[in-house]
Amino acid sequence: IFLANMSHELRTPLNAILGFTGTLLMRLPGPLTTDQERQLTTIQRSARHLLSLINDILDMAKIEAGRVEISLEPVDCQEVLGEVLDHLRPMAEQKGLRLTLNAPPQPVMAQADRRALSQILINLINNAIKFTDSGSIEIELSDQQIGNQRQTAIRVVDTGIGIGEDDLPRLFQEFGRVSSASVRQREGTGLGLRLSQQLALLLGGKIEVQSAYGVGSTFTLLLPAY
């Protein structure tokens, strides 16, 4: 209850900041100088980051308290990915990154909660954009058979800075820190990946990672296929 109340109190002024900066950036009150536009964009980006952090903290608290509502149903993964990519593409384009989706022509259905799936994908793809300075981020969607179980696999493959083998076990820890200085310079709380893994587990799936420092990373979300 305390976190929920605090979240509301913090979100209200943040939404006001985002609303007013958005209005100013649309130049509705009048023209902007180059410096003004740059400063407003920085304010907007920082406010969005803080709002995302608040949401992650609240969601993590709900998971740990067993208060997350999950509604499993057939979900069209390509449809959800399309919405997520539309949301994140401007961020990738701002860094000059190619953001592509490779998916079969037929729908790929998973047994999942649509909101939770969207949140996981936003976290994984946003993380890839954050740690990739040049090259591409490729999203691969497929069905695969593992033993007697059919699974839906969503892979996020980047050409980013990568993660050392010793740091991989820390990735999904709460407030986990990695040892690489170049990664530490950019990382936040580490809550996003832990939250995503916990949500994946609630959906009956998991997130796997393969990475090599200086080469890039592949995060794979595995979910029960429908």
N, C-alpha and C positions, 0 to 999 in steps of 0.2 A: 504493500500500500504506500509506504514511504517513497519507494522508487517511482511508482506510478505518479504520485503527486509531484515529485521533483521533476519527473520527465515532462509533465504538463507545464509546470512553471518555466522550465527552460525552453520548451518548444515554442511557446507563445511569442516571446521576444525574438527568437530566431526566425520564426516565420514572418514576423514583421520586417526584420532586416532583409530577408530574402525578397519579400514583396516589394519593398521600396527600392532596393538596388535594381531589381528587375525592371521596375517602372522607369528608373533613371537611365538604365542601359538601353531601353527601347526609345529613349530620347523624347518621351511624351512631354516632359516639362520644357524641353529645349535642347539645343545642340550641346555636345560635350567636346572638350579638348582631348587630345590623345592621352595625356597624363591622367585626366579624370576617368576616362574609360578604363585605363589599365588599373587604376586604384579601385574602382568599383568592381571590376572583374575579380580582383584579389579578395575583396570583402565578400563577394558572392561565393567564391570557391571555398573560402575559409568557413563561412557560415554553413555551407552544404556539408563540409567535412565534419563539423561539430554536430550537426543534426544527425548525420549518419552514425556518429559515435554514440550519441545519446540513445538512438534507436537500438544499436547493438547491445549496449549495456542493459537496457530494459528487457530486450528479448532474451539475453543470457540469464538474467535474473528470473524470468518466467520459466525458462527451461529447468533451471536448478531447483525451482520451487514446484515443478511438476504442473505448471499452470498453462502450458501451451496447448492450444486447441488445434488438433490435426484432423483433417477430414480427407480420408483417402478416397480417391475417385480416378477414373481414367482421364489422363491429361495428355493433350497433344504437345509433345516436347518442342516440335518445330515452331508451333504457334507461340509458345512461351519464349523461346529463344529469339524469335523475331521481335517481340516487344522489348526484351532486354537489350538487344543489339541496337534497336532504334534509340533507346535511352542513352546508351553508352558510346555510340558511334562518334558524336561530336567530340568527346574527350579523346578518343583515339586519333581522330583527324587533326586535333589541335597539336598532337605530338608527331604527326606525319606517319602514323602507323596504319598498316593495312589490317582491317578486321573482316574476316571472311567466315562463312558458314558452309560446311560441306555436309549435306544431308541427302538421304535417299528421296526419290520422288514421292513415295507413299508415306502417309503419316506414321510417325514412330510414337507409340503410346506407352506411357508408364503409369504405374499405380502410385499416385502421389497426391500431395496437397499442393494446389496450384500456387498459393501465396508463398509457401515454404520453398518450393522449387525455384520460383522467381528470385527469392531472396538469396538462395545459395548461388545461383548463376550470376547475379549481380555482384556478389562478393568475389567469386572466382575470376570473373572477367575483369572487374575493376582492379583486382590485385595484379592481374597480368599486365594491364595497361600501365599501372603504377611503376612496375619494375622492368618495363621494356622501353628502351630509349630509341631503338631503330629496328626496322624489320617488320614483323607481322605477328598477329595473334589469330590463330586458326581454331575455329570451333568445329569439332567433328561429332556428328550424331549417328548412332548406329544401334542395332540390336545384336546381342551376342549370346551364345549358348555356353554356359559354364556348368559342366556336369549335367544334371537333369533340370537345371534352372535357366530360364531365359531372362536375360537382363537388358535393360536399356543403359547404354554407355554414352556419356557426354564428356568429351575431352576438350580441355582448353590448353592449347599448345602455343607457347610463346618463344620468342628469340631474345628473351631478356637476360639479366645478369646471372640468373641461376642461383642455386643454393648448394652449399657444400654438403657432403654426405653426413658429416658429424652434426649438422644443424637440422637435418630432416626430422628427427624425432621430436624436436622442440616446436615444430610448426603448428601443431594443433593443441598446444598447451595454452592455458589462459595466461595472457601477458607474456607469452614465450618470446625470448630474445635470441637472436642468432649471433654468431661470433663475427661474421664478416662485416668489416667496417662499412663497405659500400652499400650493404643491405640495411644496416642499422641507421644510416643517414636518412633513409626514406621510410622506414617502417613506422607504423603507428603503435597501437596497443597490442596487436595480434589477436584481438577479439573476433575479427571478421572470419578468419579461417576456423577458429575453434567453434564459433557459432554455426558455421556452415556444416562442420563435421557432426555436431550434435543434432542439427536439423535432419541431416542425411540419415543418421541412425534412427531417428524417430520415424522416418519414412520407410524403414526397413532396408536401407542401403548403406553406402559408405563412400568416402572420398579417399582415393589413392594418389600418391605423388611420385613422380620420377623427375630428377633434376641433376644437372651437372653445372658446377660453378663456371661462369663464362660462356656457357652454351645455351641454356634456357631451361624451361620447366614444362612439364605436362601434368596437369591436375585432371583426374578422371573421376567423375561422379557416376556411381553405379546404383541403379534403382531397379526394383522388380518391374519387369515388363508386364503390360496388360494384355 
